[in-house]
Amino acid sequence: MSMPENLPLRDLSTLAPQITLGSLDGRYRQTVAPLLNYLSEAALNRARLQVETEWLIFLLEQSVLPLAPQLSAAETSYLRRLVAEFEAEQISELAELEALTRHDVKAVEYLLKKHLQAAPEHLGENTVLPQLTEVVHIFCTSEDINNLAYALTIKGALQNVWLPTAQTLVQQLTEMAKTYAGVPMLARTHGQPATPVTMGKELAVFAHRLQRQLRRLQTAEYLGKLNGATGTYAAHTVALPEVDWQALSQRFVTNLGLTWNPLTTQIESHDWQSELYADLARFNRIAHNLATDMWTYISLGYFRQNLAAQGNTGSSTMPHKVNPIRFENAEANLEISCALLDTLSATLVTSRLQRDLTDSSTQRNIGSALGHSLLALKNLQTGLSGLEVDEARMLNDLNENWEILGEAIQQSMRVAAISGVTGMDNPYERLKTLTRGRRVTGPQMREFIASLGLPEATEKRLLELTPASYLGLSKQLGLSEVE
């Protein structure tokens, strides 16, 4: 039976409600929804409105503009409520204004002016707000508004959404490390049996690595500037030469909770963003390493997966399987996030001469970069919460690999030789002959140890050693506090 040719298909782009193109706004929307408050287009416009509003309030409070009226508490509250109560109506208004202006920041400027003119309806005829339309956006270029708005939204997204999620993951790993601090496990280097560790120690390594990156991210700077068309305060100093514009700019930027950038072209240079995204990508890559290692431990049978905790029906055709989809999902989304973060980090540091608009399009992908990372971290948390260690399986692996004690025996022979004990020649070569490419049983290993002529205390210590007890300081390391 052949397929029908030229079968007409419904145009999905015309359906209502609108369907989404990307997975973050579709399949995974609920998981990444908290980022919409900071890194959506609507959130960016709200932040732009905040900067425009606060600049107007600041100039009047500081009496920068000669003979400009002072705002009452009610007027200041009215202005700030425009930001606090920003919602669908304002989003729709902005869309209409931008359709006319063809300029996103100009649309925000016009929106604020519109609400100044409408103030008498809310505050009475005596309000001064309608007189202040020319104060809106005064001494500002679009990038003065944009750079501050982006800094505010990125800072909010990191501090209020991404960092708490990342910290929860690190805490989860730390608790698992302590739980499994004493559970012995065969380590693998190059995929081959190696000196044993504990599962807790291995998880503590990841917690330590991730926490170190979090410290960098927690101290990140979010820079901002407000200095005019080419970063020179040129119009400012001509219009009001008596004002200390650098001090004023610094005070305004720092009042927003940002770090002042004193020297820029028309744009804030975005170097802080590049630094931030590089650190985020590094955290992602360590988390990616965690995902692939956990996947491998599951494949070795060291972990059993709790189906209910994983939220996973298993294989669609093989009922015995529970697929490690949480770790695979995390792996994929971390790779996408890193690709976006790498591009952001590499490209945002460059702008042709005073200004080009490549950064405008590029920065609109910040939400996607953090969204894929946030989705991955949530999947890692879910995946880890659905794991149970199979201690018997791990012990069985250890007991099948007595040759891993060769390292301890060799080093003990070296120490004995240095102490003057005879018969300790060529310890590495002798252990290589015994163990390389061969399985050695417990009795065989003990027979070899007894034949060496080691000092009594050393021989006793080695004869008591088993693969499961050859753990060094693994337990203590697994119990280490991550700082």
Sine and cosine of phi, psi and omega as CSV:
sin_phi,cos_phi,sin_psi,cos_psi,sin_omega,cos_omega
0.00,0.00,0.82,-0.57,-0.05,-1.00
-1.00,0.00,0.42,-0.91,0.05,-1.00
-0.97,0.25,0.58,-0.82,0.04,-1.00
-0.92,0.40,0.62,-0.78,-0.02,-1.00
-1.00,-0.01,0.57,-0.82,0.11,-0.99
0.82,0.58,0.66,0.75,0.03,-1.00
-0.92,0.39,0.86,-0.52,-0.02,-1.00
-0.93,0.37,0.71,-0.70,-0.03,-1.00
-0.92,-0.39,0.63,-0.78,0.06,-1.00
-0.90,0.44,0.63,-0.78,0.06,-1.00
-0.98,0.22,0.97,-0.25,-0.08,-1.00
-0.92,0.38,-0.37,0.93,-0.03,-1.00
-0.94,0.35,-0.23,0.97,-0.03,-1.00
-0.99,-0.12,-0.04,1.00,-0.06,-1.00
-0.95,0.32,0.49,-0.87,0.11,-0.99
-0.81,-0.59,0.72,-0.70,-0.04,1.00
-0.92,0.40,0.38,-0.93,-0.07,-1.00
-0.88,0.48,0.65,-0.76,0.11,-0.99
-1.00,0.01,0.31,-0.95,-0.11,-0.99
-0.97,-0.22,0.44,-0.90,0.06,-1.00
-1.00,0.02,-0.62,0.78,-0.07,-1.00
-0.98,-0.18,0.42,-0.91,-0.04,-1.00
-0.93,0.36,-0.52,0.85,-0.04,-1.00
-0.92,0.40,-0.55,0.83,0.02,-1.00
-1.00,-0.03,-0.05,1.00,0.00,-1.00
-0.89,-0.45,-1.00,-0.10,-0.11,-0.99
-0.83,0.55,-0.63,0.78,-0.13,-0.99
-0.95,-0.30,0.28,0.96,-0.11,-0.99
-0.83,0.56,-0.69,0.73,-0.06,-1.00
-0.88,0.48,-0.60,0.80,-0.04,-1.00
-0.93,0.36,-0.63,0.78,-0.09,-1.00
-0.99,-0.16,0.06,1.00,-0.08,-1.00
-0.79,0.61,-0.60,0.80,0.00,-1.00
-0.84,0.54,-0.44,0.90,0.01,-1.00
-0.95,0.31,-0.32,0.95,0.01,-1.00
-0.88,0.48,-0.47,0.88,0.01,-1.00
-0.93,0.36,-0.21,0.98,-0.08,-1.00
-0.79,-0.61,-0.65,0.76,-0.21,-0.98
-0.90,-0.43,0.22,0.98,0.13,-0.99
-1.00,0.10,0.22,-0.97,0.06,-1.00
-0.88,0.47,-0.63,0.78,0.03,-1.00
-0.90,0.44,-0.66,0.75,0.02,-1.00
-0.91,0.41,-0.61,0.79,0.06,-1.00
-0.89,0.46,-0.69,0.72,0.02,-1.00
-0.91,0.41,-0.59,0.81,0.08,-1.00
-0.89,0.46,-0.66,0.75,0.02,-1.00
-0.92,0.39,-0.61,0.79,0.08,-1.00
-0.87,0.49,-0.70,0.71,0.04,-1.00
-0.88,0.47,-0.62,0.79,0.04,-1.00
-0.88,0.48,-0.72,0.69,-0.02,-1.00
-0.90,0.43,-0.72,0.70,0.02,-1.00
-0.86,0.51,-0.69,0.72,-0.03,-1.00
-0.92,0.40,-0.73,0.69,-0.03,-1.00
-0.92,0.40,-0.55,0.84,0.04,-1.00
-0.91,0.42,-0.69,0.73,0.05,-1.00
-0.87,0.49,-0.76,0.65,0.00,-1.00
-0.87,0.49,-0.69,0.73,-0.05,-1.00
-0.88,0.47,-0.73,0.68,-0.03,-1.00
-0.87,0.49,-0.63,0.78,0.00,-1.00
-0.97,0.26,-0.64,0.77,0.03,-1.00
-0.89,0.45,-0.59,0.81,-0.02,-1.00
-1.00,0.08,-0.01,1.00,-0.01,-1.00
0.81,0.59,0.68,0.74,-0.02,-1.00
-0.96,0.26,-0.59,0.81,-0.10,-1.00
-0.99,-0.10,0.89,-0.45,-0.06,-1.00
-0.84,0.55,0.75,-0.67,0.09,-1.00
0.92,0.39,0.10,0.99,0.08,-1.00
-0.94,0.35,0.60,-0.80,-0.05,-1.00
-0.94,0.33,0.38,-0.93,0.12,-0.99
-1.00,0.02,0.53,-0.85,0.01,-1.00
-1.00,0.05,0.62,-0.78,0.14,-0.99
-0.98,0.18,0.23,-0.97,0.05,-1.00
-0.87,0.49,-0.60,0.80,0.00,-1.00
-0.92,0.39,-0.61,0.79,0.00,-1.00
-0.94,0.35,-0.67,0.75,0.06,-1.00
-0.89,0.47,-0.67,0.74,0.02,-1.00
-0.89,0.45,-0.66,0.76,0.03,-1.00
-0.86,0.51,-0.71,0.70,-0.02,-1.00
-0.89,0.45,-0.69,0.72,-0.05,-1.00
-0.95,0.31,-0.46,0.89,0.07,-1.00
-0.92,0.38,-0.45,0.89,0.07,-1.00
-0.85,0.53,-0.58,0.82,0.02,-1.00
-0.99,0.15,-0.74,0.67,-0.07,-1.00
-0.89,0.46,-0.55,0.84,-0.06,-1.00
-0.97,-0.25,0.31,0.95,0.04,-1.00
-0.86,0.52,0.82,-0.57,-0.07,-1.00
-0.47,-0.88,-0.38,-0.93,-0.14,-0.99
-0.84,0.54,-0.61,0.79,-0.03,-1.00
-0.88,0.47,-0.70,0.71,0.01,-1.00
-0.94,0.35,-0.59,0.81,0.05,-1.00
-0.87,0.49,-0.68,0.74,0.03,-1.00
-0.91,0.41,-0.66,0.75,0.04,-1.00
-0.87,0.50,-0.69,0.72,-0.01,-1.00
-0.90,0.44,-0.64,0.77,0.03,-1.00
-0.87,0.49,-0.66,0.75,0.02,-1.00
-0.92,0.40,-0.67,0.74,0.00,-1.00
-0.92,0.40,-0.66,0.75,0.00,-1.00
-0.92,0.38,-0.51,0.86,0.07,-1.00
-0.88,0.47,-0.48,0.88,0.03,-1.00
-1.00,0.07,-0.71,0.70,-0.10,-1.00
-0.99,0.16,-0.46,0.89,-0.15,-0.99
0.82,0.57,0.54,0.84,-0.03,-1.00
-0.47,-0.88,0.88,-0.47,-0.14,-0.99
-0.92,0.40,-0.67,0.74,-0.02,-1.00
-0.95,0.31,-0.61,0.79,0.04,-1.00
-0.88,0.48,-0.59,0.81,0.04,-1.00
-0.88,0.47,-0.63,0.77,0.04,-1.00
-0.91,0.41,-0.67,0.74,0.05,-1.00
-0.85,0.53,-0.72,0.69,-0.02,-1.00
-0.92,0.39,-0.57,0.82,0.04,-1.00
-0.89,0.46,-0.70,0.72,0.00,-1.00
-0.91,0.42,-0.66,0.75,0.03,-1.00
-0.88,0.48,-0.64,0.77,0.02,-1.00
-0.86,0.50,-0.66,0.75,-0.02,-1.00
-0.97,0.25,-0.45,0.89,0.13,-0.99
-0.90,0.44,-0.69,0.72,-0.01,-1.00
-0.93,0.37,-0.45,0.90,0.01,-1.00
-1.00,0.04,-0.01,1.00,-0.09,-1.00
-0.86,0.50,-0.60,0.80,-0.01,-1.00
-0.85,0.53,-0.47,0.88,0.03,-1.00
-0.89,0.45,-0.41,0.91,-0.06,-1.00
-0.95,-0.32,-0.48,0.88,-0.13,-0.99
-0.90,-0.44,-0.11,0.99,-0.03,-1.00
0.99,-0.12,0.25,-0.97,-0.12,-0.99
-0.93,0.36,-0.30,0.95,-0.07,-1.00
-0.99,0.11,-0.07,1.00,-0.02,-1.00
-0.90,0.43,0.58,-0.81,0.00,-1.00
-1.00,0.02,-0.10,1.00,-0.14,-0.99
-0.85,0.53,-0.64,0.76,0.01,-1.00
-0.88,0.48,-0.35,0.94,0.01,-1.00
-0.98,0.19,-0.14,0.99,-0.20,-0.98
-0.97,-0.24,0.26,0.97,-0.07,-1.00
-0.88,0.47,-0.51,0.86,-0.01,-1.00
-0.98,0.19,-0.17,0.99,0.10,-0.99
-0.98,0.20,-0.43,0.90,-0.01,-1.00
-0.89,0.45,0.82,-0.57,0.08,-1.00
0.94,0.33,0.21,0.98,0.00,-1.00
-0.91,0.42,0.66,-0.76,0.00,-1.00
0.90,0.44,0.31,0.95,-0.05,-1.00
-0.90,-0.43,0.63,-0.78,0.31,-0.95
-0.98,-0.17,0.27,-0.96,-0.06,-1.00
-0.83,0.56,-0.60,0.80,-0.04,-1.00
-0.94,0.34,-0.42,0.91,0.12,-0.99
-0.87,0.50,-0.63,0.78,0.02,-1.00
-0.97,0.23,-0.73,0.69,-0.09,-1.00
-0.89,0.46,-0.72,0.70,-0.10,-1.00
-0.90,0.43,-0.59,0.80,0.02,-1.00
-0.95,0.31,-0.63,0.78,0.02,-1.00
-0.90,0.44,-0.70,0.72,0.02,-1.00
-0.90,0.44,-0.66,0.75,0.01,-1.00
-0.88,0.48,-0.66,0.75,0.01,-1.00
-0.91,0.41,-0.67,0.74,-0.05,-1.00
-0.96,0.30,-0.63,0.77,0.01,-1.00
-0.92,0.40,-0.69,0.72,0.04,-1.00
-0.87,0.50,-0.69,0.72,0.01,-1.00
-0.89,0.46,-0.69,0.73,-0.01,-1.00
-0.90,0.43,-0.67,0.74,-0.01,-1.00
-0.92,0.38,-0.78,0.63,-0.15,-0.99
-0.97,0.26,-0.51,0.86,-0.10,-0.99
-0.98,-0.20,-0.30,0.95,-0.05,-1.00
-0.83,-0.56,-0.87,0.49,-0.16,-0.99
-0.94,0.34,-0.76,0.65,-0.06,-1.00
-0.88,0.47,-0.70,0.71,0.06,-1.00
-0.85,0.52,-0.60,0.80,0.03,-1.00
-0.92,0.39,-0.69,0.72,0.01,-1.00
-0.90,0.43,-0.65,0.76,0.02,-1.00
-0.91,0.42,-0.60,0.80,0.06,-1.00
-0.89,0.45,-0.65,0.76,0.04,-1.00
-0.89,0.47,-0.71,0.70,0.00,-1.00
-0.90,0.45,-0.65,0.76,0.03,-1.00
-0.90,0.43,-0.63,0.77,0.04,-1.00
-0.88,0.48,-0.70,0.72,0.04,-1.00
-0.90,0.44,-0.65,0.76,-0.01,-1.00
-0.89,0.46,-0.67,0.74,0.02,-1.00
-0.92,0.39,-0.63,0.77,0.06,-1.00
-0.91,0.42,-0.62,0.79,0.02,-1.00
-0.87,0.49,-0.67,0.74,0.01,-1.00
-0.93,0.37,-0.64,0.77,0.01,-1.00
-0.88,0.48,-0.65,0.76,-0.09,-1.00
-0.96,-0.26,0.34,0.94,-0.07,-1.00
-0.86,0.50,-0.53,0.85,-0.05,-1.00
-0.96,-0.27,0.19,0.98,-0.03,-1.00
-1.00,0.00,0.94,-0.33,-0.10,-1.00
-0.94,0.33,0.52,-0.86,-0.05,-1.00
-0.50,-0.87,0.64,-0.77,0.10,-0.99
-0.94,0.34,0.85,-0.53,0.08,-1.00
-0.99,0.13,0.30,-0.95,0.05,-1.00
-0.70,-0.71,0.79,-0.61,0.17,-0.99
-0.90,-0.44,0.74,-0.68,-0.13,-0.99
0.84,0.54,0.44,0.90,-0.01,-1.00
0.98,0.19,0.01,1.00,-0.06,-1.00
-0.96,-0.27,0.45,-0.89,0.03,-1.00
-0.81,0.58,0.71,-0.70,-0.05,-1.00
-0.61,-0.79,0.01,-1.00,-0.03,-1.00
-0.75,0.66,0.79,-0.61,-0.08,-1.00
-0.89,0.46,0.37,-0.93,0.08,-1.00
-0.70,-0.72,-0.19,-0.98,0.25,-0.97
-0.90,-0.43,0.43,-0.90,0.03,-1.00
-0.86,0.50,-0.60,0.80,0.01,-1.00
-0.88,0.47,-0.65,0.76,0.01,-1.00
-0.89,0.46,-0.66,0.75,-0.02,-1.00
-0.92,0.40,-0.64,0.77,0.04,-1.00
-0.94,0.35,-0.56,0.83,0.03,-1.00
-0.90,0.44,-0.56,0.83,0.05,-1.00
-0.86,0.50,-0.72,0.70,0.00,-1.00
-0.91,0.41,-0.66,0.76,0.02,-1.00
-0.87,0.48,-0.67,0.75,0.01,-1.00
-0.90,0.43,-0.70,0.72,-0.02,-1.00
-0.90,0.43,-0.71,0.70,-0.02,-1.00
-0.93,0.38,-0.63,0.78,-0.01,-1.00
-0.90,0.43,-0.58,0.81,0.03,-1.00
-0.89,0.46,-0.65,0.76,0.05,-1.00
-0.93,0.37,-0.59,0.80,0.03,-1.00
-0.88,0.48,-0.60,0.80,0.02,-1.00
-0.87,0.49,-0.64,0.77,0.04,-1.00
-0.91,0.42,-0.69,0.72,-0.04,-1.00
-0.94,0.34,-0.54,0.84,0.00,-1.00
-0.94,0.33,-0.35,0.94,0.00,-1.00
-0.96,-0.29,0.28,0.96,-0.02,-1.00
-0.89,0.46,0.56,-0.83,0.10,-1.00
-1.00,-0.08,0.60,-0.80,0.07,-1.00
-0.87,-0.50,0.98,-0.20,-0.16,-0.99
-1.00,0.01,0.46,-0.89,0.06,-1.00
-0.50,-0.87,0.35,-0.93,0.01,-1.00
-0.60,-0.80,0.37,-0.93,0.16,-0.99
-0.50,-0.87,1.00,-0.08,-0.14,-0.99
-0.56,-0.83,0.23,0.97,0.16,-0.99
1.00,-0.05,-0.19,-0.98,-0.25,-0.97
-0.89,0.45,-0.59,0.81,0.04,-1.00
-0.78,-0.63,0.38,0.93,0.07,-1.00
0.96,0.26,0.40,0.92,-0.10,-1.00
-0.90,-0.44,-0.04,1.00,-0.09,-1.00
0.84,0.54,0.50,0.86,-0.13,-0.99
-0.89,0.47,-0.82,0.57,0.01,-1.00
-0.89,0.45,-0.57,0.82,-0.01,-1.00
-0.86,0.51,-0.76,0.65,-0.11,-0.99
-0.96,0.28,-0.42,0.91,0.08,-1.00
-0.96,0.28,-0.71,0.70,-0.05,-1.00
-0.95,0.32,-0.65,0.76,-0.04,-1.00
-0.67,-0.75,0.97,0.23,-0.11,-0.99
-0.92,0.39,-0.34,0.94,-0.06,-1.00
-0.99,0.15,-0.16,0.99,-0.05,-1.00
-1.00,0.09,0.67,-0.74,0.12,-0.99
-0.99,0.13,1.00,0.03,-0.15,-0.99
-0.93,0.37,-0.55,0.83,0.03,-1.00
-0.91,0.41,-0.70,0.72,0.02,-1.00
-0.90,0.43,-0.64,0.77,0.00,-1.00
-0.90,0.43,-0.70,0.71,0.02,-1.00
-0.88,0.48,-0.70,0.72,0.00,-1.00
-0.88,0.48,-0.68,0.73,-0.02,-1.00
-0.90,0.43,-0.65,0.76,0.00,-1.00
-0.91,0.41,-0.73,0.68,-0.05,-1.00
-0.90,0.44,-0.71,0.71,-0.03,-1.00
-0.94,0.34,-0.50,0.87,0.08,-1.00
-0.90,0.44,-0.42,0.91,0.07,-1.00
-0.98,0.19,-0.07,1.00,-0.02,-1.00
1.00,0.05,0.35,0.94,-0.02,-1.00
-0.91,-0.41,0.21,-0.98,0.07,-1.00
-1.00,-0.10,0.77,-0.64,-0.07,-1.00
-0.96,0.27,0.75,-0.66,0.13,-0.99
-0.99,-0.16,0.92,-0.39,-0.15,-0.99
-0.99,0.15,-0.22,0.97,-0.17,-0.98
-0.58,-0.81,0.94,-0.34,-0.05,-1.00
-0.58,-0.82,0.15,-0.99,0.25,-0.97
-1.00,0.09,-0.49,-0.87,0.06,-1.00
-0.89,0.46,-0.50,0.87,-0.01,-1.00
-0.97,-0.25,0.50,-0.87,0.25,-0.97
-0.92,0.39,0.70,-0.72,-0.29,-0.96
-0.94,0.35,-0.19,0.98,0.05,-1.00
0.93,0.37,0.17,0.99,0.00,-1.00
-0.88,0.47,-0.59,0.80,0.00,-1.00
-0.90,0.43,-0.58,0.81,0.05,-1.00
-0.91,0.42,-0.68,0.74,0.01,-1.00
-0.86,0.51,-0.69,0.73,0.03,-1.00
-0.89,0.45,-0.70,0.71,-0.02,-1.00
-0.88,0.47,-0.71,0.70,-0.06,-1.00
-0.94,0.34,-0.51,0.86,0.08,-1.00
-0.91,0.41,-0.65,0.76,0.03,-1.00
-0.93,0.37,-0.65,0.76,0.06,-1.00
-0.88,0.47,-0.68,0.73,0.01,-1.00
-0.90,0.44,-0.60,0.80,0.02,-1.00
-0.92,0.39,-0.67,0.75,0.09,-1.00
-0.85,0.52,-0.72,0.70,0.02,-1.00
-0.83,0.55,-0.69,0.73,-0.09,-1.00
-0.94,0.35,-0.57,0.82,0.10,-1.00
-0.92,0.39,-0.66,0.75,0.06,-1.00
-0.90,0.45,-0.58,0.82,0.07,-1.00
-0.89,0.45,-0.66,0.75,0.06,-1.00
-0.88,0.48,-0.65,0.76,0.07,-1.00
-0.87,0.50,-0.72,0.70,-0.02,-1.00
-0.87,0.49,-0.70,0.71,-0.04,-1.00
-0.95,0.32,-0.57,0.82,0.05,-1.00
-0.93,0.37,-0.66,0.75,0.02,-1.00
-0.91,0.42,-0.64,0.77,0.08,-1.00
-0.84,0.55,-0.68,0.74,-0.01,-1.00
-0.92,0.38,-0.68,0.74,0.04,-1.00
-0.87,0.49,-0.63,0.78,0.05,-1.00
-0.89,0.45,-0.68,0.74,-0.02,-1.00
-0.92,0.40,-0.46,0.89,0.05,-1.00
-0.99,0.15,-0.16,0.99,-0.02,-1.00
1.00,0.06,0.17,0.99,0.00,-1.00
-0.96,0.28,-0.42,0.91,0.09,-1.00
-0.85,-0.52,0.65,-0.76,0.25,-0.97
-0.99,-0.15,0.56,-0.83,0.01,-1.00
-0.98,-0.20,0.77,-0.64,0.09,-1.00
-0.99,0.15,0.92,-0.39,-0.13,-0.99
-0.86,0.51,-0.68,0.73,-0.05,-1.00
-0.90,0.43,-0.67,0.74,-0.02,-1.00
-0.92,0.38,-0.53,0.85,-0.02,-1.00
-0.98,0.22,-0.31,0.95,-0.07,-1.00
0.89,0.45,0.71,0.70,-0.23,-0.97
-0.68,-0.73,0.77,-0.64,0.05,-1.00
-1.00,0.08,-0.03,1.00,-0.01,-1.00
1.00,0.10,-0.34,-0.94,-0.01,-1.00
-0.94,0.34,0.57,-0.82,0.00,-1.00
-0.97,0.25,-0.27,0.96,-0.05,-1.00
-0.78,-0.63,-0.38,0.92,-0.03,-1.00
-0.93,-0.38,0.98,-0.18,-0.16,-0.99
-0.91,0.41,-0.28,0.96,-0.03,-1.00
-0.98,0.21,-0.23,0.97,-0.16,-0.99
-1.00,-0.05,0.59,-0.81,0.26,-0.97
-0.85,-0.53,0.96,-0.27,-0.10,-1.00
-0.96,0.27,0.62,-0.78,-0.01,-1.00
-0.99,0.17,0.84,0.54,-0.18,-0.98
-0.93,0.36,-0.46,0.89,0.00,-1.00
-0.90,0.44,-0.65,0.76,0.00,-1.00
-0.96,0.27,-0.57,0.82,0.05,-1.00
-0.94,0.35,-0.64,0.77,0.06,-1.00
-0.89,0.46,-0.70,0.71,0.02,-1.00
-0.87,0.50,-0.70,0.71,0.00,-1.00
-0.84,0.55,-0.75,0.66,-0.04,-1.00
-0.91,0.42,-0.71,0.70,-0.05,-1.00
-0.95,0.33,-0.51,0.86,0.09,-1.00
-0.92,0.39,-0.60,0.80,0.04,-1.00
-0.91,0.42,-0.68,0.73,0.03,-1.00
-0.91,0.42,-0.70,0.71,0.01,-1.00
-0.86,0.51,-0.72,0.69,-0.01,-1.00
-0.89,0.46,-0.63,0.78,0.02,-1.00
-0.87,0.49,-0.69,0.72,0.02,-1.00
-0.93,0.37,-0.70,0.71,-0.01,-1.00
-0.90,0.45,-0.64,0.77,0.03,-1.00
-0.88,0.47,-0.67,0.74,0.02,-1.00
-0.91,0.42,-0.71,0.70,0.04,-1.00
-0.86,0.51,-0.73,0.68,-0.04,-1.00
-0.90,0.44,-0.61,0.79,-0.07,-1.00
-0.98,0.21,-0.56,0.83,-0.16,-0.99
-0.99,-0.12,-0.48,0.88,-0.10,-0.99
-0.95,0.33,-0.28,0.96,0.00,-1.00
-0.98,0.19,-0.10,1.00,-0.05,-1.00
-0.90,-0.43,0.76,-0.66,0.13,-0.99
-0.61,-0.79,0.73,-0.69,-0.03,-1.00
-0.93,0.37,0.86,-0.51,0.01,-1.00
0.75,0.66,-0.80,-0.60,-0.06,-1.00
-0.96,0.28,-0.55,0.83,-0.19,-0.98
-0.17,-0.98,0.71,-0.70,0.35,-0.94
-0.66,-0.76,0.22,-0.97,-0.15,-0.99
-0.99,-0.16,0.24,0.97,0.04,-1.00
-0.88,0.47,-0.56,0.83,-0.01,-1.00
-0.92,0.40,-0.49,0.87,-0.01,-1.00
-0.87,0.49,-0.72,0.69,0.03,-1.00
-0.95,0.30,-0.63,0.78,-0.05,-1.00
-0.90,0.45,-0.71,0.70,-0.09,-1.00
-0.92,0.38,-0.30,0.95,0.04,-1.00
-0.94,0.33,-0.07,1.00,0.04,-1.00
-0.98,-0.20,0.07,1.00,0.00,-1.00
-0.88,0.47,-0.66,0.75,0.01,-1.00
-0.88,0.48,-0.64,0.77,0.03,-1.00
-0.91,0.41,-0.66,0.75,-0.01,-1.00
-0.87,0.49,-0.72,0.69,0.01,-1.00
-0.96,0.27,-0.53,0.85,-0.01,-1.00
-0.90,0.44,-0.71,0.71,0.02,-1.00
-0.91,0.41,-0.57,0.82,0.06,-1.00
-0.92,0.38,-0.73,0.69,0.01,-1.00
-0.86,0.51,-0.69,0.73,0.03,-1.00
-0.87,0.50,-0.68,0.74,0.01,-1.00
-0.90,0.44,-0.69,0.72,-0.02,-1.00
-0.90,0.44,-0.63,0.78,0.05,-1.00
-0.90,0.44,-0.64,0.77,0.03,-1.00
-0.92,0.38,-0.61,0.79,0.07,-1.00
-0.88,0.47,-0.68,0.73,0.02,-1.00
-0.87,0.49,-0.71,0.70,0.02,-1.00
-0.90,0.43,-0.68,0.73,0.01,-1.00
-0.88,0.47,-0.71,0.71,-0.01,-1.00
-0.91,0.41,-0.61,0.80,-0.03,-1.00
-0.93,0.36,-0.29,0.96,-0.02,-1.00
-0.98,-0.22,0.39,0.92,-0.04,-1.00
-0.94,-0.34,0.58,-0.81,0.12,-0.99
-0.74,-0.67,0.79,-0.62,-0.01,-1.00
-0.94,0.35,0.69,-0.72,0.10,-0.99
-0.98,-0.19,1.00,0.04,-0.08,-1.00
-0.90,0.45,-0.57,0.82,-0.03,-1.00
-0.91,0.42,-0.67,0.74,0.01,-1.00
-0.89,0.45,-0.66,0.75,-0.01,-1.00
-0.92,0.39,-0.65,0.76,0.02,-1.00
-0.91,0.41,-0.62,0.79,0.04,-1.00
-0.87,0.49,-0.68,0.74,0.05,-1.00
-0.87,0.48,-0.67,0.75,0.01,-1.00
-0.89,0.46,-0.71,0.70,-0.06,-1.00
-0.94,0.35,-0.26,0.97,0.06,-1.00
-1.00,-0.03,0.07,1.00,-0.08,-1.00
-0.70,-0.72,0.86,0.51,0.00,-1.00
-0.91,0.41,-0.31,0.95,-0.02,-1.00
-0.90,0.43,-0.30,0.95,0.00,-1.00
-0.93,0.38,-0.24,0.97,0.07,-1.00
-0.96,0.27,-0.12,0.99,-0.01,-1.00
-0.84,0.55,-0.58,0.82,0.01,-1.00
-0.89,0.47,-0.74,0.68,-0.03,-1.00
-0.90,0.44,-0.65,0.76,-0.01,-1.00
-0.91,0.41,-0.71,0.70,-0.02,-1.00
-0.86,0.52,-0.73,0.68,-0.05,-1.00
-0.92,0.39,-0.57,0.82,0.04,-1.00
-0.91,0.40,-0.61,0.79,0.05,-1.00
-0.91,0.41,-0.61,0.79,0.02,-1.00
-0.90,0.45,-0.71,0.71,0.02,-1.00
-0.88,0.48,-0.67,0.74,0.01,-1.00
-0.90,0.44,-0.66,0.75,0.00,-1.00
-0.89,0.46,-0.67,0.74,0.02,-1.00
-0.90,0.44,-0.50,0.86,0.01,-1.00
-0.99,0.16,-0.04,1.00,0.06,-1.00
0.99,-0.16,0.11,0.99,0.02,-1.00
-0.96,0.29,0.74,-0.67,-0.01,-1.00
-0.99,0.10,0.29,-0.96,0.06,-1.00
0.99,0.16,0.21,0.98,-0.04,-1.00
-0.98,-0.19,0.32,0.95,-0.07,-1.00
-0.90,0.44,0.53,-0.85,0.13,-0.99
0.73,0.68,0.82,0.58,-0.05,-1.00
-0.89,0.45,-0.65,0.76,-0.01,-1.00
-0.88,0.48,-0.75,0.66,-0.05,-1.00
-0.89,0.45,-0.63,0.78,-0.02,-1.00
-0.93,0.37,-0.63,0.78,0.06,-1.00
-0.95,0.33,-0.55,0.83,0.04,-1.00
-0.90,0.44,-0.68,0.74,0.02,-1.00
-0.89,0.46,-0.61,0.79,-0.03,-1.00
-0.96,0.28,-0.61,0.79,-0.26,-0.96
-0.92,-0.40,-0.46,0.89,-0.17,-0.98
-0.92,0.38,0.82,-0.58,0.04,-1.00
0.95,0.30,0.20,0.98,-0.04,-1.00
-0.75,-0.66,0.51,-0.86,0.18,-0.98
-1.00,-0.01,0.76,-0.65,0.00,-1.00
-0.91,-0.42,0.76,-0.66,0.01,-1.00
-0.99,0.11,0.20,-0.98,0.05,-1.00
-0.86,0.51,-0.76,0.65,0.02,-1.00
-0.86,0.51,-0.64,0.77,0.02,-1.00
-0.89,0.45,-0.65,0.76,-0.02,-1.00
-0.92,0.38,-0.65,0.76,0.01,-1.00
-0.93,0.37,-0.59,0.81,0.06,-1.00
-0.89,0.46,-0.66,0.75,0.02,-1.00
-0.90,0.44,-0.71,0.70,0.00,-1.00
-0.86,0.51,-0.71,0.71,-0.05,-1.00
-0.91,0.41,-0.38,0.93,-0.06,-1.00
-1.00,0.07,-0.10,0.99,-0.17,-0.99
-0.99,0.13,-0.43,0.90,-0.06,-1.00
0.98,0.19,0.54,0.84,0.01,-1.00
-0.95,0.31,0.35,-0.94,0.13,-0.99
-0.82,0.58,0.51,-0.86,-0.15,-0.99
-0.83,0.55,-0.72,0.69,-0.04,-1.00
-0.90,0.44,-0.65,0.76,0.01,-1.00
-0.92,0.40,-0.71,0.70,0.00,-1.00
-0.87,0.49,-0.68,0.74,0.00,-1.00
-0.88,0.48,-0.69,0.73,-0.02,-1.00
-0.89,0.46,-0.67,0.75,-0.02,-1.00
-0.95,0.31,-0.59,0.81,0.01,-1.00
-0.92,0.38,-0.46,0.89,0.02,-1.00
-0.99,0.13,-0.21,0.98,-0.08,-1.00
-0.97,0.26,0.66,-0.75,0.12,-0.99
-0.78,-0.63,0.28,-0.96,0.07,-1.00
-0.82,0.57,-0.57,0.82,-0.04,-1.00
-0.97,0.23,-0.34,0.94,-0.01,-1.00
-0.97,-0.22,-0.08,1.00,-0.01,-1.00
-1.00,0.09,0.96,0.27,-0.18,-0.98
-0.86,-0.51,-0.04,1.00,-0.01,-1.00
0.82,0.57,-0.77,-0.64,-0.01,-1.00
-0.98,-0.21,0.40,0.92,-0.10,-1.00
-0.81,0.58,-0.70,0.71,-0.06,-1.00
-0.90,0.45,-0.70,0.71,0.02,-1.00
-0.88,0.47,-0.64,0.77,0.00,-1.00
-0.92,0.40,-0.61,0.79,0.05,-1.00
-0.91,0.41,-0.46,0.89,0.00,-1.00
-1.00,0.01,0.00,1.00,-0.03,-1.00
-0.88,0.48,0.60,-0.80,0.08,-1.00
-0.98,0.18,0.77,-0.64,0.05,-1.00
-0.99,0.11,0.83,-0.56,-0.04,-1.00
-0.87,-0.50,0.00,0.00,0.00,0.00
